[in-house]
Amino acid sequence: MLHAQPPKDYHIVWSDDFTGNVLDTTSWSFDTGDNGWGNNEKQYYTENKNVEIKGGFLSIIARKEAKKYTAARIVTKGKRAFTYGYMEIRAKLPHGTGTWPAIWMLGENISKTDWPGCGELDIMEHVGKHPGYIHCSVHNPAGYSETPFTGIVQIDRLFDTFHLYALEWTKEKINFLVDGKSVYEYAPTCKTDDNWPFYKPMFFIFNIAVGGNWGGPVIDDSIFPQRMTIDYIRVYQKK
């Protein structure tokens, strides 16, 4: 089994191994609702109903219920935010056309600057209609309305095996890694607020979307329920 290997001279500053049977509300909150989330997504995000913690694992569960889809979106906003570091999440992904799981970060200043001025770091995105492909991306005003800053890697056995999704973020660069191997590095030579809003605290988001501009338009109702299972999240920073 692969284990975390943070860069030299880094030490752990926060982790969640999802012990017990409830979500740690000192670190996590729920985003709820069905407003499409800016991407015409079809799911309703619930509080607690679509999250399960059992045996040291967190599961975010997407379901088809009567005429709607439900899922969960948990965030560390206002509770755990970090500037720079090595972040690693060990996860097993859902599958099937219409699923859109993501492990990502947004700037804590999003309520003041809005998106994409706050910056977004997509540590892992996967859409079920393209099985096996992991996307690692940067969003900022310099790439507004597009995704020009991205890397893609094909991985075997995403759905029945855990993999490591990591981010090494320093003042100079942002490096995305899957299973310890670099997938994409973003390091503009001349940094501005447009291409580098990544000097302020950012918080984590774990979610499964259903359908949407990228995950859809087709949704295979026969696949549900689907789970994204998280073993742990760990954050390291320089000593």
N, C-alpha and C positions, 0 to 999 in steps of 0.2 A: 504494500500500500504506500502511495506517495504521501510524504509529509511536508509540512511547511519548511521552507529554507529561506528565511529572510536574509537580506544583504548583511555583510559583515558590519559589526558595530551597531546593529539595531537591537532594540529590546521591546518586549511586548508591553503595550499600554492599555489595551482593552481586548477582551474576547468574550464570546458567548458560545458555550458548548451545548446549550439547550437541554440542560438537566431539569429534573422536575417534570411537571405536567401542565404548566401555564407559561405564557410569554412573560418575560421580564419587563414590566412596565416602567422600570427605571431607565431602560434603554430604548424601548420600542413603543410606538403608537400605531394606530390604524388610520389609514385614509379610507374613507367610505363614500359610496355614492355610485351613480351610473350616468355621469355627465359626458361620457365619451373620452375624457381625459386628453383632449386635444388631438386625438387620433381616430375618432369615430369608433372607439372600442365598444363591444357589446355587453361586457360583463357589469354586474353590480358588485362593488366591493363591500363586503360585510365586516363587522367587528366580531372577532372570535370564532364565528360559525365555520369559517373556511380555513382555520388554522388548527393544527394538531401538533402537540409536543409529546413524544413518547419514545422511551428507550434511548434518550440522548440525541434525538433527531427532531428537527422542525419540518413539518410538512405544510406547504401552502397548496390548497386543493381547489381546483376549478371543477365546477359541476354544471350540468344541464338540469334545470328545475322548471318544469312546466314550460312557460313561455319565455323564460329568461335564463341567463347564465350567471353564476355567482363565482366569486374568487376572493382573494385577499391581497392587500397591498400594505406591507408594514414598513415603517420608516423610523429612523433615529433622530429626526428633526427636533431641535430644541433640547435633545438629551445627550446625543453622542455625535460630535462633529470634529473633524480633523483637518489639519493643514499639513500636507506632506506625510510620507510614510510608505510602508509596505503593507498592503491589505490583501488578505487571502481568504477565500471562501471555498469550502469543499462541498460540492453539490452534485445531485443526480437530477436530470431534467425530465419534464413531461414530454409526451410525443403526440403526434396526430395533427392533421390539418386544421388550422384555426387557433392553435395554441401559440402564445407569444410570451415566454418567460424571460425575465430580466433580473440582473443583479447590477445595480448602478448607484451613482452618486450625483447629488445636486448641491449647488452652492447654498449655504444657509441664508444668504442675502436675497433669495428668490422673491420674497415679498416686497423688496425694495427695488430691485433691478429687473424683475421678471425674467422670462426665458427668451433667448439663450444667454443673456448677459450674465446670469449667475454662473454659467458653465455647467456642463454635464459630462460625466465620465461613465461610459457603458462598459463595465468590466466583463459582462457576458450578456449577449442577446441571442436568442434562437427562435426562428419561426418554423412551425411544424411543417409548412408546405415545402421547406427546404431542409429535410432531415439531415442532421450530422454536421451542419455548418455553424460555427460559432463566430459571431461578429463582436469586435471590440472597437469602440468608437469614441471620438471626442466631438462635442458640440459646443459651439461658441458663436459670437456674432460674425466672425470671419467666414464661417461656413453656414450661415443662416439659410434655412429652407432646403438645404442639401445635407449630404453626409460625405463630404470630401475627405475627411480625416478618419480613416477606418482600416482595419485589418480583418481578414477572414481566414479561418483555419478549419479544415475538415477533421473531425475526430470520430473514431469508432466507438460504439457502445456507449453513447451518451445517456441512454435511457435506462440501462440496467446496471451501470457502473458509476461510481463517484469519480469526479475529476476535480482538479484544482484550478480555480480561476483567481488570478492575482493581478495586482496593480502596484507598480513601483513609481511613486510620485515624488519628485524632488523639485528644487527651484529651477533646475535646468531642463528636465524632461519628464515625460510620462510614458512608461513602458507597460504594455499589457502582456500578460503571460498566461498560457494554458498548459497545465502539467509541467510547469517549470521552464517552458520554452517561449521565447518572445514571439508574439504574433504581430505587434505593431508598436512603433515608437513615434511619439510626437514631441518635437523639440524645435520650435521656430527659433531662428537665430536672433531676430529682432523682436522682442516680446512687447506687445501692446495690450490694452484692455480688450481689444477686439479678438486677438488670437490667443491671449493668455490671461483669462480671468481666474486662473488656477493658483492664486496666492492667498486665498481666504478659506475659512473652514467650509467643509462639505459634509453632508450627511448621507447615510445609506438608505437604499430602497430595495426591497425584495418584492416581486409581484409576478403573477401570471395574468396577462391580458388575454382576451378572447376576441378573435377577429381584428377589426381595425384596418387602418390604411395599409399596414404592412403585413400583419398577421392574417388578414382576410384576403379577398372577400368571402371565400368559401370556408365554411365551418362544418366539420364532420361530427354530427351529433352522436354518432355511435362510439366515439372514443372516450366519452366522459364516464366517470370522473378521472381527472388527471392530477398528478402531484409533482411539485418541485420539492425535493427533500434536501435539507441543508444539515450537514454534520456539524459544522462550526464556522464562525467568522473570527478572524484574528487580525489585529492591527498592531504593527510594529513601527517604532520611530527611532531616529538616531539617538544614541546615548549622549 
